[in-house]
Structures are given as structure tokens and as C-alpha cells.
Amino acid sequence: MVALAASAAERKSESPVPKAPTADASTIRHTQYGDIIGFIGPHDTNTWLGIPFARPPIGSLRWRAPLPPEKWQGTREALTIGSQCPQADGEALLAQHGKAIKSAEYLQRTSYSGNEDCLFLNIRTPRASKKALPVMFYIHGGANISGNGGTLDTSVLAATQEVVVVTINYRLGLFGFFSHPALRAGAGSAEDHSGNYALLDQISALQWVRDNIAAFGGDPGNVTIFGVSAGGMDCMALVSSPLAAGLFHRAIPMSGLATTRSREEAENYTDNGIRGLPVSSGELLLQLLIQNGKASDRSAALRWVSSSQPAAIAAYLRSKSFADFDRAYSIVSDDKPSVTAAILVRDGTVIPLEGIPASYSKKNGHNRVPVMIGTTKDEDRPYVLTESRYADLVSGPEGFEYHFKDLKGYRLMSEYMSLLWNAEAADELATALSRDQSGQIFGYRLDWDEVQPWPGPDREPRGAVHSQDIPLVFGFPPVTEMNSTNYRFVPPATKAGVAGYEEVSKAMMSYWAQFAYTGNPGKGRHGELPQWQPWSNASNGPKFMMLNSKAGGGLRMATQSLTKAAVLERLARDPRLPTDQDRCDLLAQMVNYHISIRRVVPDDYAAYRGGICARQFPMKEVLQRNP
């Protein structure tokens, strides 16, 4: 997602790597770039951290396709994680995603960390295995603006399921996704000019795995990509990308929205004939010039750009720091959270011009690999809470609390936006893929929700929220105590729900690993689970596996799926919204929802029920009445 939660859950759920690991001679391995030595990690795993898979993308290599790493002499120690890629630090980001804050507050609170020399990967393998094992290649979440693959302890999954697990770093934010015409001037390949540098990093890491993973006990002919949130979105993109063909053999996109933007949206000014987004590279450049004192206002900045050569513009852009870009973005984004800072570009090289969903509908428009795709049932509940019209985030006697101001509105908004997430990120894509890959597509929905309610006097149920699958699929021990680090991102189980947590976690690891082994989750690694049937487009045919504990109904197949049209039609019949004004008010809020990421757009409002909302309740007036 495109959302911060996944990365935060990955950070907060990690089991710590030993502070001072000792190199172990049994872990010496030979790569095409030199020898490395690792250590014996948790759960009796061979562990290697901080392996460079590409040259540092610094200087002239910023906003260029990654190059292979330099070779080294001697044996390189792989005992600690490499630097994370530049990003805003947690406090301001958590504030943005924990409550709505304005740009001025964000600028005051934020700090930055990371290094542009950040393209590293990490490997964990079970020590005892003597055979070539499936490789599970994990792409971390964090809205493509934050995260560090090295902080995630994948040792339980590797050890218990006998798989090789690889995690990676990739360029983030505007260093990972940035398209500007000045950067395409002069020499360079189509990849150099793509704007999708984070995806090219991921492809480069997959190439490294193809060429080197056999030395670590992995099978280069059996690689499964998987990821949550932004990692899920990036998995969808790799399935769509012709540049990734042959580099992986299965894919598990988890809660990723397949959102892209055109070159024009990514680059143009907002007053162009084909309008760019408010956060386009053109608008960002103007803001940088004003911020830097090179221009007094927008008009002066436009004159500077029109009188400058592309090479001078490119040099100016490369002279700016990550913090410079982030601060400029926070101003031009109209006080919206930064989840739109890293949206994939339909460049025609990395991403097809028609976009990801459309490529899935074309017979030869994507990489034909088995796909297991799904969401959590209540994806949006954490994010609707960031809308201050529904609740206030306050400091209580035991930490942060939510005090609801509009509980009915919160429930309606959460329900409908979550349904739309389920439809767009899973059901519609599974339907499209199944038309050409019958028997190879598997859907799921995580329904397990034996978790503590949102903290605060209302005790509002939390549900099965976005990122809740991370601790489950990696086998982290259950958390039962609420504290300042898990009140949002790592839902603590109820004490009665611990058994259910462990039950669902074991099932998910087993299904995920069996899919990695065979391309079909079947009955799990040891045939111990209910049969997971492939997605069927037939009416009342099997659609997706509902992942739940016995207390919540157990593991079972569902036969109904969702589309965006069906969700909007449901709204029209909802008895909780008895009047046209009630329905139009909610729909307007859905369009204006700050992380909608185009799930609902102004055209949907205009077309709703034959245009009734647009005629009777102009959206601008609705939003003025309900700020």
C-alpha cells in the first residue's frame, strides 16, 4: 500500500538478532562477487545479513537502474544488516498515520535516517537441510516510503517450513519512484528512464538470487515472491513486468493495491492540458526552487525551469537531499499523508502502459505463474481512525487511546473502504488472472480477529486489520499486552485468543510454504489442513480460503467474491443509510478519504445511481458541510 502499517508491524514484531553474532566457519559461501561468512541465527538457522546485491545508487546513479555490485577480496562478514534506505523516521510518520496532522506539524516533528548506499539482502536457511530448497523472497511493506528488510526475523518460517527466506532493501519514496523529463535527457537505457527504480532494485535482487542462491541451499528454479501492503503491490507489479520474466515462479501478493499513475500524472504541472498530480515531479521541482531560495514564487520557479537546460535541471535535482524532497512533498501534498509519494509509473518498460489490472486480463500481458492473492477482512479500520472527524487520538492513563466522536460514521466508512480493498486488491485481480490461468490462482481472506479492541473507553472491536498477517505468517509469538508500540500496528491477542493465534499462524506458514514448494497450497506442507481449492470464476464456485481459528469458524472456502460495482450497489441498499443524502454524504467522504488511492474517484460520485448525487448533492457542498 501502500500503507505504513506493514512496515511498522515488521519492525515491532521482529525477534531480535543477537547483538554481537559470531562468524561461523560452516557458513562460508562462494558468490560470484566474493566469499561471505555468516552466523548461526535463531532457531538453528544459517544467517547472512547485509549482502550487497547492487552498486550503491549514489551520485550519478541516483534515479538510474541498479548496476551489479563490485567484487571484493577475501571473505566478507555478513553479520549485521545493511543501512536502510533514506526515509522519514517513525515519530512523524506514525503521527501522520495515527492522526491527521498538517504539513507544518509534520515538518516540525520529522527527522530522517538511512543512507543511499542501502541495496542489501539477507538470507536465512535451515541448517540441517541437504537438498535444494524453495526460495521465499520477501518484499517489505511501508507504503514504499519506509522499512528495512533486514529488521525482520524470518528464522521461524525458514526453520519450521524448510525454506530459504530472502529479505531485501529497495529505494524508497521519491528516490524509488520519480519520473521527470530532465532525467530522461541524454544517455541512458529505457530502464534508466523508467521512474520505477524501487522495482528495478527488486528485479536486480532477484537476478542476484538466480545467480547465487544455489550456494546457500536454495533452488534458483523455484522462487516465490511475497510481500504485504506495498510489498504486495510490488509483487503485483512484478507479475505484470516483462523485465521480471523468469526470475520467479510463484507470487503471493498480500493486501497490495495495484495503483499506478501515468507519465503525465507523475510529471506534469497541475495546470497543464493533461494535468499532473499535485505531487508531480514538476510541482515538486517548483517547490524545491522556492524552498531553496532560487525562486521567490511559482511563477519565478517556472521561469527558471523554462530557461534551464535538462542537464542543469537533472544536476539540481541530484544535488538535493532526501529530506529536501520530503519537505517539498509535504507542502505540495495539500496536508495529505505521504502514502502517495511512491506510486508506480506506467512507463511501458517496467510497468505496462495499460497498468497492472489490465495486463492481467491480457493473454500474454503478464508473467504466467501461480498466484496466491488475498487481504485481511477489515483492512481499513486503522486508517479510517486517522480521519479526525471520527475519533481523537489522545494520551490516556495507560498510553494512547481513541475517543470516538462519530462511531456510526467510523463503522460505515471502515466497512465500505475495507470491502473495496478486498475487491480491488484480491477478488477482481484473481478473477482476471483465472480467465487465462485456470487452476493456478488461489485467493484468501484473513478473518482471524481474536484481538484486543481499540484502546479507549468505547472498547470498539479492532477486527482483522491491515498488516495483521505479518506476525502470523512469520510465526512470531503472540502478543497479549497493549503498549505504546503495538496499540495500532501489532494487534495484541486477547488471552482467550492466543490458541487461535497459534492455530492460524501454523496454518498460514504451512499453506504458504506448500505453495512455495508446489504452486498449490493444497492441504499444507504435511496434508494436515483443509483442501485449499483454486479460484473459480463459475457462479458459486470456490473463490478464496477464509483463514480463521476454530473459534471463528475455522479454515473454509468461500464461494462469493466482490467487485467495486457490487460494493457501491450494496451501499444503495444499506438500511443504515435510509436517504439519498445519507448515501451521497458517505460516498463523498469515500472519494475524499486520504488513502483511498483511487478506489473511489470523483467520476464514481458523478455516475452513482444515474447521477443522483451529482444532481442533488454536489460533492463540494457535501464536503463543506461535513469537513
C-alpha positions as CSV (number, residue, x, y, z in Angstrom):
1,M,0.0,0.0,0.0
2,V,0.5,1.3,0.3
3,A,0.4,1.9,3.9
4,L,2.8,2.5,6.7
5,A,1.3,-0.2,8.9
6,A,3.0,-3.1,7.2
7,S,6.5,-1.8,7.8
8,A,5.7,-0.8,11.4
9,A,4.4,-4.3,12.1
10,E,7.5,-5.8,10.6
11,R,9.6,-3.6,12.9
12,K,7.6,-4.2,16.0
13,S,7.1,-7.9,15.5
14,E,10.7,-8.8,15.0
15,S,12.6,-11.2,17.2
16,P,16.0,-9.6,17.9
17,V,19.1,-10.8,16.1
18,P,21.9,-11.4,18.6
19,K,23.7,-8.1,19.2
20,A,27.2,-9.5,18.5
21,P,26.9,-12.6,16.4
22,T,29.9,-14.7,16.0
23,A,31.0,-15.7,12.5
24,D,30.8,-19.5,12.0
25,A,33.1,-21.2,9.5
26,S,30.4,-23.6,8.4
27,T,28.6,-20.6,6.8
28,I,31.3,-19.7,4.4
29,R,29.7,-19.5,0.9
30,H,31.0,-18.5,-2.5
31,T,29.2,-15.9,-4.6
32,Q,30.1,-14.6,-8.0
33,Y,31.2,-11.4,-6.2
34,G,33.3,-12.9,-3.5
35,D,33.2,-15.2,-0.4
36,I,31.0,-14.4,2.6
37,I,30.6,-15.8,6.1
38,G,27.5,-15.6,8.3
39,F,26.5,-16.9,11.7
40,I,24.2,-19.4,13.4
41,G,20.9,-17.5,14.0
42,P,17.8,-18.1,16.0
43,H,16.0,-21.4,15.6
44,D,19.2,-23.1,14.3
45,T,19.3,-21.2,11.1
46,N,22.2,-20.2,8.9
47,T,22.0,-16.5,8.7
48,W,23.7,-13.9,6.4
49,L,22.9,-10.2,6.7
50,G,23.8,-7.2,4.7
51,I,24.9,-8.7,1.4
52,P,25.2,-6.1,-1.4
53,F,23.2,-7.1,-4.4
54,A,23.8,-3.9,-6.4
55,R,26.2,-1.0,-6.5
56,P,25.2,2.0,-4.3
57,P,22.8,4.2,-6.2
58,I,24.5,7.4,-5.3
59,G,25.7,10.5,-7.3
60,S,25.0,10.0,-11.0
61,L,23.5,6.6,-10.2
62,R,20.6,8.1,-8.3
63,W,17.4,7.6,-10.4
64,R,19.2,5.1,-12.6
65,A,18.8,1.3,-13.0
66,P,20.9,-0.6,-10.4
67,L,24.3,-1.9,-11.5
68,P,25.8,-5.2,-10.3
69,P,27.9,-4.9,-7.1
70,E,31.7,-4.6,-7.1
71,K,33.6,-7.7,-6.4
72,W,35.5,-7.9,-3.1
73,Q,38.7,-9.6,-2.0
74,G,38.9,-12.0,0.9
75,T,35.9,-13.2,2.9
76,R,33.2,-10.6,3.7
77,E,31.5,-10.8,7.0
78,A,27.7,-10.8,6.7
79,L,26.9,-10.4,10.4
80,T,24.9,-7.2,10.6
81,I,22.1,-5.7,8.5
82,G,23.0,-3.1,5.9
83,S,21.8,0.5,6.1
84,Q,18.2,1.2,5.5
85,C,17.3,3.4,2.5
86,P,16.7,7.1,3.3
87,Q,13.3,7.6,4.9
88,A,11.5,9.8,7.4
89,D,11.8,8.5,10.9
90,G,9.0,6.8,12.7
91,E,7.7,9.5,15.0
92,A,6.3,11.9,12.3
93,L,5.2,9.1,10.1
94,L,3.3,7.4,13.0
95,A,1.8,10.7,13.8
96,Q,0.6,11.1,10.2
97,H,-0.9,7.6,10.2
98,G,-2.1,7.8,13.8
99,K,-4.0,11.0,13.4
100,A,-4.4,13.6,10.7
101,I,-1.7,16.3,11.0
102,K,-0.9,19.3,8.8
103,S,2.3,19.9,6.9
104,A,3.6,22.4,9.4
105,E,3.4,19.9,12.3
106,Y,5.0,17.2,10.1
107,L,7.9,19.5,9.2
108,Q,8.4,20.4,12.8
109,R,8.4,16.8,14.1
110,T,10.1,14.8,11.4
111,S,13.7,13.6,11.2
112,Y,15.4,11.4,8.7
113,S,17.7,8.3,8.7
114,G,19.2,5.9,6.2
115,N,21.8,6.0,3.6
116,E,21.6,5.9,-0.2
117,D,24.1,3.0,0.0
118,C,21.3,0.7,1.0
119,L,20.8,-2.1,-1.6
120,F,21.4,-5.2,0.6
121,L,19.7,-8.5,1.1
122,N,19.6,-11.0,3.9
123,I,19.3,-14.8,3.8
124,R,18.1,-17.4,6.4
125,T,18.2,-21.2,5.8
126,P,17.6,-24.2,8.0
127,R,21.0,-25.7,8.9
128,A,20.0,-29.4,8.6
129,S,18.8,-29.5,5.1
130,K,20.9,-31.0,2.4
131,K,18.6,-30.5,-0.6
132,A,17.9,-27.5,-2.8
133,L,15.0,-25.7,-1.0
134,P,12.3,-23.4,-2.3
135,V,13.3,-19.7,-2.0
136,M,10.7,-17.3,-0.5
137,F,11.7,-13.8,-1.5
138,Y,10.0,-11.2,0.8
139,I,9.4,-7.6,-0.2
140,H,8.8,-5.4,2.9
141,G,5.9,-3.1,3.2
142,G,5.7,0.5,4.4
143,A,3.9,2.3,1.5
144,N,7.2,2.2,-0.5
145,I,8.3,5.1,1.7
146,S,9.7,3.3,4.8
147,G,11.0,0.0,6.0
148,N,14.1,-2.2,6.2
149,G,14.1,-5.8,5.2
150,G,17.0,-6.6,7.5
151,T,15.0,-6.0,10.7
152,L,12.5,-8.8,10.0
153,D,13.4,-12.1,11.7
154,T,12.4,-14.8,9.3
155,S,14.0,-17.6,11.1
156,V,10.8,-19.4,12.3
157,L,9.4,-19.6,8.8
158,A,12.8,-20.8,7.4
159,A,13.4,-23.4,10.1
160,T,9.9,-24.9,10.6
161,Q,8.9,-25.0,6.9
162,E,12.3,-25.9,5.4
163,V,12.6,-22.9,3.0
164,V,15.2,-20.4,2.2
165,V,14.0,-16.9,3.1
166,V,15.5,-13.8,1.4
167,T,14.6,-10.2,2.5
168,I,15.7,-7.1,0.7
169,N,16.0,-3.3,0.9
170,Y,15.0,-1.2,-2.1
171,R,15.0,2.5,-2.8
172,L,12.1,4.3,-1.1
173,G,9.9,7.3,-1.6
174,L,10.9,9.8,-4.2
175,F,14.3,8.1,-4.6
176,G,12.5,4.9,-5.5
177,F,9.7,6.3,-7.7
178,F,10.5,9.6,-9.5
179,S,9.9,10.4,-13.1
180,H,11.0,13.8,-14.6
181,P,11.8,14.6,-18.3
182,A,15.1,16.1,-17.4
183,L,16.3,12.7,-16.1
184,R,15.5,11.2,-19.5
185,A,17.6,13.6,-21.5
186,G,20.9,12.4,-22.8
187,A,22.3,8.9,-22.5
188,G,20.7,6.0,-20.7
189,S,18.6,2.9,-21.2
190,A,14.8,2.6,-21.0
191,E,15.3,1.2,-17.5
192,D,17.3,4.2,-16.5
193,H,14.5,6.4,-17.6
194,S,11.6,4.4,-16.2
195,G,10.9,6.2,-12.9
196,N,10.4,2.8,-11.2
197,Y,13.7,2.4,-9.5
198,A,12.5,0.5,-6.5
199,L,11.1,-2.1,-8.8
200,L,14.3,-2.3,-10.7
201,D,16.1,-2.8,-7.4
202,Q,13.8,-5.7,-6.6
203,I,14.5,-7.2,-10.1
204,S,18.2,-6.8,-9.5
205,A,17.9,-8.6,-6.2
206,L,16.0,-11.4,-8.0
207,Q,18.8,-11.6,-10.5
208,W,21.3,-12.0,-7.7
209,V,19.2,-14.8,-6.2
210,R,19.0,-16.5,-9.6
211,D,22.8,-16.4,-9.9
212,N,23.9,-17.1,-6.3
213,I,21.2,-18.7,-4.2
214,A,22.3,-22.3,-5.0
215,A,25.4,-21.7,-2.9
216,F,23.1,-21.2,0.1
217,G,20.9,-24.3,-0.4
218,G,18.2,-22.6,-2.4
219,D,16.7,-23.7,-5.7
220,P,17.0,-20.9,-8.3
221,G,14.3,-22.6,-10.3
222,N,11.8,-22.3,-7.5
223,V,11.5,-18.7,-6.3
224,T,8.3,-17.3,-4.7
225,I,8.0,-13.6,-4.3
226,F,5.7,-12.4,-1.4
227,G,5.0,-9.2,0.4
228,V,2.5,-7.3,2.4
229,S,1.0,-3.9,1.7
230,A,3.5,-2.0,-0.5
231,G,5.3,-5.3,-0.8
232,G,2.1,-6.9,-2.1
233,M,1.7,-4.1,-4.6
234,D,5.2,-4.6,-5.8
235,C,4.6,-8.3,-6.2
236,M,1.6,-7.5,-8.4
237,A,3.9,-5.2,-10.4
238,L,6.5,-7.9,-10.8
239,V,3.8,-10.3,-12.1
240,S,2.9,-7.6,-14.6
241,S,6.5,-6.6,-15.6
242,P,8.2,-8.1,-18.6
243,L,11.6,-7.3,-17.1
244,A,10.9,-9.8,-14.3
245,A,10.0,-12.7,-16.6
246,G,11.7,-16.0,-15.5
247,L,13.1,-14.5,-12.2
248,F,10.4,-16.0,-10.0
249,H,8.0,-18.9,-10.3
250,R,5.2,-18.1,-7.9
251,A,3.8,-15.0,-6.3
252,I,1.9,-14.2,-3.1
253,P,0.7,-10.5,-3.1
254,M,-0.8,-9.7,0.3
255,S,-3.0,-6.7,0.8
256,G,-1.5,-4.7,-2.1
257,L,-3.4,-2.2,-4.1
258,A,-2.5,-2.3,-7.8
259,T,-2.3,1.5,-8.1
260,T,-0.3,3.2,-10.8
261,R,-0.1,6.6,-12.5
262,S,0.6,7.8,-16.0
263,R,3.8,9.7,-17.0
264,E,1.6,12.8,-17.4
265,E,0.2,12.5,-13.9
266,A,3.7,11.8,-12.5
267,E,5.4,14.7,-14.2
268,N,3.1,17.5,-15.4
269,Y,2.2,20.7,-13.7
270,T,-1.3,20.8,-12.3
271,D,-2.4,23.4,-14.8
272,N,-1.1,21.5,-17.9
273,G,-3.5,20.4,-20.6
274,I,-3.0,16.9,-19.3
275,R,-2.9,17.7,-15.6
276,G,-0.3,16.3,-13.3
277,L,-1.0,15.4,-9.7
278,P,-0.3,18.0,-7.0
279,V,2.7,15.9,-6.0
280,S,4.1,15.5,-9.6
281,S,7.8,15.9,-10.2
282,G,7.1,19.2,-12.0
283,E,5.3,20.6,-8.9
284,L,8.0,19.2,-6.6
285,L,10.7,20.9,-8.6
286,L,9.0,24.2,-8.4
287,Q,8.6,23.8,-4.6
288,L,12.3,22.9,-4.3
289,L,13.3,26.0,-6.1
290,I,11.2,28.2,-3.8
291,Q,12.3,26.3,-0.7
292,N,16.0,26.7,-1.8
293,G,15.7,30.4,-2.5
294,K,16.3,30.1,-6.2
295,A,12.8,31.4,-6.9
296,S,10.5,33.7,-5.0
297,D,7.3,32.2,-6.1
298,R,5.8,29.6,-8.5
299,S,6.0,32.0,-11.5
300,A,9.7,32.7,-10.9
301,A,10.3,28.9,-10.5
302,L,8.6,28.3,-13.8
303,R,10.8,30.8,-15.5
304,W,13.9,29.2,-14.0
305,V,12.8,25.8,-15.4
306,S,12.0,27.1,-18.8
307,S,15.3,28.9,-19.1
308,S,17.4,25.9,-17.9
309,Q,18.8,23.0,-19.9
310,P,17.8,19.4,-19.0
311,A,21.3,18.6,-17.8
312,A,21.2,21.6,-15.4
313,I,17.8,20.6,-14.0
314,A,19.0,17.0,-13.5
315,A,22.1,18.2,-11.7
316,Y,20.0,20.4,-9.5
317,L,17.6,17.5,-8.6
318,R,20.6,15.3,-7.8
319,S,22.0,17.9,-5.5
320,K,19.0,17.8,-3.2
321,S,18.8,15.5,-0.2
322,F,16.1,13.1,0.6
323,A,15.0,15.5,3.4
324,D,14.7,18.3,0.8
325,F,12.4,16.2,-1.3
326,D,10.3,15.0,1.6
327,R,9.8,18.5,2.9
328,A,8.8,19.8,-0.5
329,Y,6.4,16.9,-0.9
330,S,4.8,17.5,2.5
331,I,3.9,21.1,1.3
332,V,2.6,20.3,-2.2
333,S,0.6,17.3,-1.0
334,D,-2.0,19.5,0.5
335,D,-1.6,18.2,4.0
336,K,-2.3,14.6,2.9
337,P,-0.3,11.7,4.4
338,S,2.7,10.6,2.3
339,V,1.2,7.4,1.1
340,T,1.1,8.8,-2.4
341,A,4.8,9.7,-2.5
342,A,5.7,6.4,-4.1
343,I,3.2,5.3,-6.7
344,L,4.3,3.2,-9.6
345,V,4.6,4.8,-13.0
346,R,3.1,3.3,-16.2
347,D,6.3,3.7,-18.1
348,G,5.9,1.0,-20.7
349,T,9.2,-0.6,-19.8
350,V,8.9,-1.8,-16.2
351,I,5.1,-1.4,-15.9
352,P,2.9,-1.9,-19.0
353,L,1.2,1.3,-20.3
354,E,-2.2,-0.2,-19.6
355,G,-1.5,-0.7,-15.9
356,I,-1.4,-3.8,-13.7
357,P,-5.0,-5.0,-13.6
358,A,-5.4,-4.6,-17.4
359,S,-2.2,-6.5,-18.0
360,Y,-3.7,-9.4,-16.0
361,S,-6.6,-9.5,-18.4
362,K,-4.4,-9.9,-21.5
363,K,-3.5,-13.4,-22.6
364,N,0.2,-12.6,-22.9
365,G,0.2,-9.4,-20.8
366,H,1.9,-10.7,-17.7
367,N,4.1,-13.4,-16.2
368,R,2.1,-16.6,-16.1
369,V,3.0,-18.0,-12.7
370,P,0.7,-19.5,-9.9
371,V,-0.6,-16.6,-7.8
372,M,-2.0,-16.7,-4.2
373,I,-3.6,-13.4,-3.5
374,G,-5.6,-12.0,-0.6
375,T,-6.4,-9.4,2.0
376,T,-7.5,-9.1,5.6
377,K,-11.2,-8.7,6.2
378,D,-11.0,-5.3,7.9
379,E,-8.1,-3.7,6.1
380,D,-9.1,0.0,6.5
381,R,-10.1,0.2,10.2
382,P,-6.7,1.6,11.3
383,Y,-6.7,4.2,8.6
384,V,-10.2,5.5,9.0
385,L,-9.1,6.3,12.5
386,T,-6.6,8.8,11.1
387,E,-9.6,10.9,9.9
388,S,-10.1,13.2,12.9
389,R,-13.8,13.6,12.1
390,Y,-14.4,10.1,13.5
391,A,-12.1,9.9,16.6
392,D,-9.5,11.8,18.5
393,L,-6.2,10.1,19.4
394,V,-5.4,11.2,23.0
395,S,-3.0,10.2,25.7
396,G,-4.7,8.1,28.4
397,P,-3.6,6.7,31.7
398,E,-2.1,3.6,30.0
399,G,-1.0,5.0,26.7
400,F,-2.7,6.2,23.6
401,E,-6.5,6.0,23.4
402,Y,-9.1,6.6,20.7
403,H,-12.1,8.7,21.8
404,F,-14.8,8.3,19.1
405,K,-16.9,11.2,18.0
406,D,-18.8,9.5,15.2
407,L,-18.9,5.8,15.8
408,K,-21.6,5.1,13.2
409,G,-19.6,7.0,10.6
410,Y,-16.4,5.2,11.5
411,R,-18.1,1.8,11.2
412,L,-19.7,2.6,7.8
413,M,-16.5,4.1,6.4
414,S,-14.3,1.3,7.6
415,E,-16.7,-1.4,6.3
416,Y,-17.1,0.1,2.8
417,M,-13.4,1.0,2.3
418,S,-12.4,-2.4,3.5
419,L,-14.8,-4.1,1.1
420,L,-13.3,-2.0,-1.7
421,W,-9.8,-3.0,-0.6
422,N,-10.9,-6.7,-0.7
423,A,-12.4,-6.2,-4.1
424,E,-9.5,-4.3,-5.8
425,A,-6.5,-6.0,-4.1
426,A,-7.8,-9.6,-4.4
427,D,-11.1,-10.6,-5.9
428,E,-11.1,-8.6,-9.1
429,L,-7.4,-9.5,-9.8
430,A,-8.0,-13.2,-9.1
431,T,-10.9,-13.2,-11.4
432,A,-8.9,-11.6,-14.2
433,L,-5.9,-14.0,-13.7
434,S,-8.2,-17.0,-13.6
435,R,-9.6,-16.4,-17.1
436,D,-6.2,-17.4,-18.5
437,Q,-4.7,-19.4,-15.7
438,S,-7.5,-21.7,-14.5
439,G,-6.4,-23.9,-11.6
440,Q,-3.3,-21.7,-10.8
441,I,-4.9,-18.8,-8.9
442,F,-5.7,-19.1,-5.2
443,G,-7.5,-16.5,-3.1
444,Y,-7.6,-15.9,0.7
445,R,-9.0,-13.6,3.3
446,L,-7.7,-13.4,6.8
447,D,-10.6,-13.2,9.2
448,W,-9.0,-14.0,12.5
449,D,-9.8,-11.2,14.9
450,E,-9.4,-12.5,18.5
451,V,-7.6,-9.3,19.3
452,Q,-8.0,-6.6,21.9
453,P,-10.3,-3.7,21.0
454,W,-9.0,-0.3,20.1
455,P,-7.7,1.3,23.3
456,G,-10.1,3.8,24.8
457,P,-13.4,4.0,26.7
458,D,-15.5,2.8,23.7
459,R,-13.8,-0.6,23.5
460,E,-14.5,-0.7,19.8
461,P,-13.6,-4.0,18.1
462,R,-10.5,-3.8,16.1
463,G,-11.2,-6.6,13.6
464,A,-8.8,-8.3,11.2
465,V,-6.8,-5.2,10.2
466,H,-4.2,-4.4,7.6
467,S,-0.8,-5.9,8.4
468,Q,-2.2,-8.4,10.9
469,D,-0.9,-11.2,8.7
470,I,2.8,-10.3,9.2
471,P,3.3,-11.8,12.6
472,L,1.1,-14.8,11.7
473,V,2.9,-15.8,8.5
474,F,6.4,-15.4,10.1
475,G,5.5,-17.3,13.2
476,F,6.1,-14.6,15.8
477,P,5.0,-15.5,19.3
478,P,1.6,-14.0,20.2
479,V,1.5,-10.6,22.0
480,T,-1.1,-10.1,24.7
481,E,-0.1,-6.9,26.4
482,M,-1.1,-3.5,24.9
483,N,1.7,-0.9,24.9
484,S,2.8,2.2,23.1
485,T,4.4,0.3,20.3
486,N,1.6,-2.2,19.5
487,Y,-1.6,-0.2,20.1
488,R,-2.0,0.2,16.4
489,F,0.3,-1.9,14.3
490,V,0.8,-5.3,16.0
491,P,-2.7,-6.2,17.3
492,P,-2.3,-7.9,20.7
493,A,-4.4,-11.1,21.0
494,T,-6.9,-11.5,23.8
495,K,-5.8,-14.0,26.3
496,A,-8.5,-16.4,25.1
497,G,-7.4,-15.8,21.6
498,V,-3.8,-17.0,22.0
499,A,-4.7,-20.5,21.0
500,G,-6.5,-19.2,17.9
501,Y,-3.5,-17.1,17.0
502,E,-1.1,-20.0,17.2
503,E,-3.6,-22.2,15.2
504,V,-3.9,-19.7,12.4
505,S,-0.2,-18.9,12.4
506,K,0.8,-22.5,11.9
507,A,-1.8,-23.0,9.2
508,M,-0.6,-19.9,7.3
509,M,3.0,-20.9,7.4
510,S,2.1,-24.4,6.2
511,Y,-0.1,-23.2,3.4
512,W,2.4,-20.5,2.3
513,A,5.3,-23.0,2.3
514,Q,3.4,-25.6,0.4
515,F,2.5,-23.1,-2.2
516,A,6.3,-22.2,-2.4
517,Y,7.1,-25.9,-2.9
518,T,4.4,-26.8,-5.5
519,G,2.5,-23.7,-6.6
520,N,-0.6,-25.1,-4.9
521,P,-1.3,-24.6,-1.1
522,G,-3.3,-27.8,-1.1
523,K,-3.6,-29.3,2.4
524,G,-0.5,-27.6,3.7
525,R,3.1,-29.0,4.0
526,H,2.0,-32.3,5.6
527,G,-1.5,-32.7,4.3
528,E,-2.9,-31.7,7.7
529,L,-5.2,-28.8,6.7
530,P,-8.5,-28.4,4.8
531,Q,-8.1,-28.5,1.0
532,W,-7.5,-25.1,-0.5
533,Q,-9.2,-25.1,-3.9
534,P,-8.2,-22.8,-6.7
535,W,-10.2,-19.8,-7.6
536,S,-13.2,-20.5,-9.9
537,N,-15.0,-17.9,-11.9
538,A,-18.0,-20.1,-12.1
539,S,-21.1,-18.9,-10.2
540,N,-21.0,-20.3,-6.6
541,G,-17.6,-22.0,-7.4
542,P,-14.8,-21.9,-4.8
543,K,-13.3,-18.5,-4.5
544,F,-11.0,-18.0,-1.5
545,M,-9.9,-19.6,1.7
546,M,-11.2,-17.9,4.8
547,L,-8.3,-18.0,7.4
548,N,-9.7,-18.2,10.9
549,S,-9.4,-20.2,14.1
550,K,-11.9,-22.9,15.1
551,A,-13.5,-20.3,17.4
552,G,-14.1,-18.1,14.4
553,G,-15.5,-20.8,12.1
554,G,-12.2,-22.4,11.1
555,L,-10.5,-22.7,7.7
556,R,-13.1,-22.9,4.9
557,M,-13.6,-22.0,1.3
558,A,-15.9,-19.1,0.4
559,T,-18.0,-19.1,-2.8
560,Q,-18.8,-15.4,-3.2
561,S,-16.5,-12.6,-4.3
562,L,-16.6,-8.8,-4.6
563,T,-16.4,-6.2,-7.3
564,K,-16.3,-2.4,-6.9
565,A,-19.6,-2.2,-8.6
566,A,-21.2,-4.7,-6.2
567,V,-19.8,-2.8,-3.2
568,L,-21.4,0.5,-4.5
569,E,-24.6,-1.3,-5.2
570,R,-24.6,-2.6,-1.6
571,L,-24.3,1.0,-0.4
572,A,-27.5,1.8,-2.3
573,R,-29.4,-0.9,-0.4
574,D,-27.9,-0.3,3.1
575,P,-30.7,0.2,5.7
576,R,-28.3,2.2,7.8
577,L,-28.3,4.8,5.1
578,P,-32.0,5.4,4.5
579,T,-31.9,8.6,2.4
580,D,-30.1,9.6,-0.8
581,Q,-28.4,12.3,1.2
582,D,-27.0,9.8,3.7
583,R,-25.6,7.7,0.8
584,C,-24.2,10.6,-1.1
585,D,-22.6,12.0,2.1
586,L,-20.8,8.7,2.7
587,L,-19.8,8.3,-0.9
588,A,-18.3,11.9,-0.9
589,Q,-16.3,11.0,2.2
590,M,-15.1,7.9,0.4
591,V,-13.9,9.9,-2.6
592,N,-12.1,12.4,-0.2
593,Y,-10.6,9.6,2.0
594,H,-6.9,10.4,2.3
595,I,-5.7,6.9,1.5
596,S,-8.4,6.0,-1.0
597,I,-5.6,5.6,-3.6
598,R,-8.3,6.0,-6.3
599,R,-10.5,3.2,-5.0
600,V,-13.4,5.7,-5.3
601,V,-12.9,8.7,-7.6
602,P,-15.0,11.8,-8.5
603,D,-16.3,10.0,-11.6
604,D,-17.8,7.3,-9.3
605,Y,-19.6,10.0,-7.4
606,A,-20.9,11.6,-10.6
607,A,-22.1,8.3,-12.0
608,Y,-23.6,6.9,-8.9
609,R,-27.2,5.7,-9.4
610,G,-27.6,7.6,-12.6
611,G,-26.1,10.8,-11.3
612,I,-28.4,11.4,-8.4
613,C,-25.6,12.5,-6.1
614,A,-24.1,14.9,-8.6
615,R,-27.5,16.4,-9.4
616,Q,-28.9,16.8,-5.9
617,F,-25.8,17.0,-3.6
618,P,-22.7,18.5,-5.4
619,M,-19.7,16.9,-3.8
620,K,-18.0,20.2,-3.0
621,E,-21.0,21.3,-1.0
622,V,-21.2,17.9,0.8
623,L,-17.6,18.1,1.9
624,Q,-18.0,21.7,3.0
625,R,-21.0,20.6,5.1
626,N,-19.1,17.6,6.5
627,P,-15.4,18.6,6.8
